[in-house]
Amino acid sequence: MQAQRTAQARANPRRDGVRGGTARVHAVVDSPYDPLTLVAADGHLVGLYMVDQRHRPDDSSFGERVRSCDEPVLAETERQLGEFFAGERETFGLPLRPEGTAFQQRVWAALAEIPYGRTWTYGELAAHIGSPSASRAVGLANGKNPIGVILPCHRVVGADGSLTGYGGGLERKRALLRHEGALPSGAAGARGATGATEQQMLAF
């Protein structure tokens, strides 16, 4: 009986921190917007989560905690994020592998096409992926973006320019847009831009 249990254990090993059959590791790094959890699998970045983020998976799914310097993709992500927050980088060059449905993948890929310092409405994002009547579904997919900041869901705003929802919280969304000089102005949320930078948010 013991031999049988041992054989079964070998055939069905524990899969702690495993999704999609690939072991994950994670690191927690500092940022101007509170600590960020970076999750990697098979040399790809698969998650970037903020503290108290809506739709944040349970921490048990992140795998073993490591130092970012011990995992090349995490180290490079931390380096590029540091440059972004310092105002020295506008685009990212990282191997990304967000996990989601085919529709979510289309939405998340389109997020990467929104230029730094610009905002798109949910309707514009829906039209961009060829589904102009799917603004609501686009909004739901946007809210479940697993790689925040790098796939810039914070650049998507309401039809009138209002900030609407953001998984990381509206204050963080406002700060990120202000950092990029893309914060919609006006009491009613009219679309616009300001060159102001939230200096207190730029230092680690």
N, C-alpha and C positions, 0 to 999 in steps of 0.2 A: 504493500500500500504506500509506504514511504517512497519507494522507487517510482511508483506511478505519479505521485504528487510532484516529485522532483522533475520528471519528464514533462509534466504539464506546465510547470513553472518555466522550464527552458523554452518550451514552445510558445508560451504566452507571457513574455517578460513584462514587468511593470513599465508603464509608459508615462511616468511622471513628466509633466511639462511637454507633452507631445500632442501635436495637432496635425492632422494630415500625414501622420506617420513619420514626421521629422522632429527630432529632439530640439528643444528651444533653450536658449540662455537669455538672460537679461541683465541690464545694468541700470542703475539710477544715477543720473547726472544732474548737476546744478544748471539752472537757467534763470533768467529774469522773471519767469512766470511760475516759480516754484519748481521743485524737482520734477524731472521728466523720466519716465521709465521707457527705456529702449529695449526692444525685443528682437532677437535675431534667430534665424534658422537656416542652416545650410548655406552660410555666406551671404544671406540676404537680410535686409531689414524688413520685419513683418509687422512691427508695431511701434508706435510712439504715443504714449499716453500721459495725460496730465493728472495731477492729484484731483480726486473727486470728479473725474470726467464721467459724463453720462455715457452709458454703453461700454464702460471700461470692463474688460473681462476679469474674472476672478484671478487674483495674483497667482494662484496655483497653476494656471495655464502658461505662465511665463517661463517656466523651467528654472534651472539653477541660476542663482545670482552670481555674477562674476564682476570683475573690474572691467571697465570699458577697454582698458589697454590690453586685456587678455584676449579680446575678440576683435579682429581687424575691422569688420564692418561696423561694430559699435564704436571703436576708436575713431574711425573716419567720420561717422555720423556726429559724434560729439565735436570733432574739429570743425566740421562744416556748420553746425549749429552755432558754435562760438563765433564764427565769422559772420554769420547771418545776424545774430543779435548785436554784434559790434558795428553793423552797418557796412561790412566789407564784402558781403555776398548777397546776390539777389536770386540765384538759382542753385539748385542742388544737383550733384552728380553721384547718386548712390544706387546700388542694386536693390530695388524694392520688390517685395512680393506680398502685397496685401491679399488676404484671403476673404472671398465673398462670392456672391452669385455673379452670373455673367452680366446682369444689369448693373450691379454695384461696381463691378470692374470697369465698365464703360464710364460710369460717372466719375470714379476715382481717377481714371486715366485723363479725363477731361479737366479735372482740377489742376493737374500739372501744367495745363496750357494757359491758365489764367496768368497774365503777366504780373510781375512784381509791381506794386503801386497802383493796381487796377482792381476794380470789383466787377463782378457779373451778377445779374439777378438769377434767381432760380429758373425763371423762364428762359433767359439767355443760355443757361447751362443746358436746359432740356433741349432747346433748339440745336445747340451745338452737337449733341450726341444723336440728333435725328429723331427725337421724340418730343416735339414741341408741346404736346398735350399732357406730358407726364411730369409737370412741375412738382406736384405733390410727391410722387415716387422719387424724383430726384432729390427733393428735400430730405426724405427719409434715408436715402442712401448716403447723402452728404453727412447726415448726423451720425452715421455709423462708420465713418471713415476711420480706419484703424491706424493711420500714419499721419497724425496731425502735424501742422506747421509745414512739413515737407510736401505733403499733398495738401495744398492750402485751402481747406474748406472755410477758413476764416474770411476768404475773399468773396464769398457768396452772400448776397444781401437780398432783402425783400424788394418787391417791385417798385416801391417808393424810396428805396435807398435805406430803409430801416434795417437795423442790425439783425433783428429777429433772433432765432435761437442759435446756440453754439454749444457743442458738447463740453467744451472746456470752460464755459461760463462767459456771459456777455462782457464782463470787465476785461477778461483776457482777449476776447475778440477785438474789443475797442482798442486795447493797447497794441495788439499786433498790427491793426490797420493804421493806427497813428504812427507806429514805428516805420511803416512803409510809405507814409505820406498819402494814405488812401482812405482816411476816415471820412465817411459821409458827413457833411455839415448841415446845420439847420435844425431847428427844434422839431420839424416834421420829418427829419431824416432824409432831406433832399440829397441827391447824389452829388458828390463833389470831392475835392481833395484839399489837403492842407499840407504844407511843407513842414509843419511842426513835428518834432520828435520827442517822445516821452523819455527824457534823458535818465530819469530815475529807474527806468526798466531795462537799461542797456548794459548795466554792469552786473557781473555774476556776484 
